[in-house]
Amino acid sequence: MQTNIPILNDFLYYLLYIKNFSIKTVKNYSAKLQAFFYFSIEYLEWNVQPKDLNVFLLGNIKESTVIQYLIFLNYYRENSPSSRRRFLSIIRRFYKWLFMKYPHTLKNKINPTSNLPVVNSIKRLPKYVSLKDAKRLQNIFNKENSIFYIRNNTIITLFLNAGFRASELININISDIDFNNKQVSVIGKGNKERIVVLNNKCMTSIINYLKTRNDSEIPLFITANNKRFKLNGIEQICSQAYELAGLKEFNYTVHSLRHTFATYLYDSSKDILIVKEALGHSSIEATEIYTHVMPEAIKNAVDKNPLNNIW
């Protein structure tokens, strides 16, 4: 039962003799907390041994470290959601005890687990468009197939490059766009305002589209009748884009474009916290679905296997 981490031993003693946990349960707590401590030392690049961990060091662990550990369990250990829930439950209980036992020492610290939601089961991976097809979709409309081809291409481009929700996109006003800082203010889920960063592709598309406008209407995107778009109008444009690209059979939706943005953003950054902020998610669990390894990446890795070229 004893470990080489004194502060962990204190907690295990508390579970065993104060909370009357079984020896089997306490051993489970010990193993999982040691794994978390070893990860934290490595991740935070602390020049300490596990036995040197104390209330001061553990009190400096932040929520982001716990999140990265859950991602590590998911992505590298392939732990199920239920397994990650157990890990998080144990870490929560430890920090609840730590802040209860050392209230004065930790009075200016924040419990890193206090705002973390429960890890939910995720049954399906998001459906996203291949990179080759995503590039085609941005310019799929032209003079031959649409009167409003510049507008329609701009809508597709903003979905793919900025990850807007459809409800956010239709409510953008021209005045919401900060052209100098390349960003736009939108109202997301829960009526919360968030800032969406626009890359050069987005800015160029918006500017070119606005050159076609001969009115002073407030909405960024307007219909042929100079009215603000409704959701079904956006859905029709996306559906037509998929049909023109020969992708109708895959049953992609408007939201598939947001999934595509998130998938390639994670693939290029490998930082789930960046993706979380870019999507405007309130919890990391909603973003974790984008940590899957893409089939293209698996194929490339297999093809690069040195044994592949031995005949």
MOPEDA-V981465 format. One record per residue. BURIAL is b if it has 24 or more other ideal C-beta (glycine too) atoms within 12 Angstrom, else e. Layout:
burial=BURIAL
burial=BURIAL
This chain:
burial=e
burial=e
burial=b
burial=e
burial=b
burial=e
burial=b
burial=b
burial=b
burial=b
burial=b
burial=b
burial=e
burial=e
burial=b
burial=e
burial=e
burial=e
burial=e
burial=e
burial=e
burial=e
burial=e
burial=e
burial=e
burial=b
burial=e
burial=e
burial=b
burial=b
burial=e
burial=b
burial=b
burial=b
burial=b
burial=b
burial=b
burial=b
burial=b
burial=b
burial=b
burial=e
burial=e
burial=b
burial=e
burial=e
burial=e
burial=e
burial=e
burial=b
burial=e
burial=e
burial=b
burial=b
burial=b
burial=e
burial=b
burial=b
burial=b
burial=b
burial=b
burial=b
burial=b
burial=b
burial=b
burial=b
burial=b
burial=b
burial=b
burial=b
burial=b
burial=b
burial=b
burial=b
burial=e
burial=e
burial=e
burial=e
burial=e
burial=e
burial=e
burial=e
burial=e
burial=b
burial=b
burial=b
burial=b
burial=b
burial=b
burial=b
burial=b
burial=b
burial=b
burial=b
burial=b
burial=e
burial=b
burial=b
burial=b
burial=e
burial=e
burial=e
burial=e
burial=e
burial=e
burial=b
burial=e
burial=e
burial=e
burial=e
burial=b
burial=b
burial=b
burial=e
burial=e
burial=b
burial=e
burial=e
burial=b
burial=e
burial=e
burial=e
burial=e
burial=e
burial=e
burial=b
burial=e
burial=b
burial=b
burial=e
burial=e
burial=e
burial=b
burial=b
burial=e
burial=e
burial=b
burial=b
burial=b
burial=b
burial=b
burial=e
burial=e
burial=e
burial=e
burial=b
burial=e
burial=b
burial=b
burial=b
burial=b
burial=b
burial=b
burial=b
burial=b
burial=b
burial=b
burial=b
burial=b
burial=b
burial=b
burial=b
burial=b
burial=b
burial=b
burial=b
burial=b
burial=b
burial=b
burial=b
burial=b
burial=b
burial=e
burial=e
burial=e
burial=b
burial=b
burial=e
burial=e
burial=e
burial=e
burial=e
burial=e
burial=b
burial=b
burial=b
burial=e
burial=b
burial=e
burial=e
burial=e
burial=e
burial=e
burial=b
burial=e
burial=b
burial=b
burial=b
burial=b
burial=e
burial=b
burial=b
burial=b
burial=e
burial=b
burial=b
burial=e
burial=e
burial=b
burial=b
burial=e
burial=e
burial=e
burial=e
burial=e
burial=e
burial=e
burial=e
burial=b
burial=b
burial=b
burial=b
burial=e
burial=e
burial=e
burial=e
burial=e
burial=e
burial=b
burial=e
burial=e
burial=e
burial=b
burial=b
burial=b
burial=e
burial=b
burial=b
burial=b
burial=b
burial=b
burial=b
burial=e
burial=b
burial=b
burial=e
burial=b
burial=e
burial=e
burial=e
burial=e
burial=b
burial=b
burial=b
burial=b
burial=b
burial=b
burial=b
burial=b
burial=b
burial=b
burial=b
burial=b
burial=b
burial=b
burial=b
burial=b
burial=e
burial=e
burial=e
burial=e
burial=b
burial=b
burial=e
burial=b
burial=b
burial=e
burial=b
burial=b
burial=b
burial=b
burial=e
burial=b
burial=b
burial=b
burial=b
burial=b
burial=b
burial=b
burial=b
burial=b
burial=b
burial=e
burial=b
burial=e
burial=e
burial=e
burial=e
burial=e
burial=e
burial=e
burial=e
burial=e
burial=e
burial=e
burial=e
burial=e
burial=e
burial=e
burial=e
burial=e
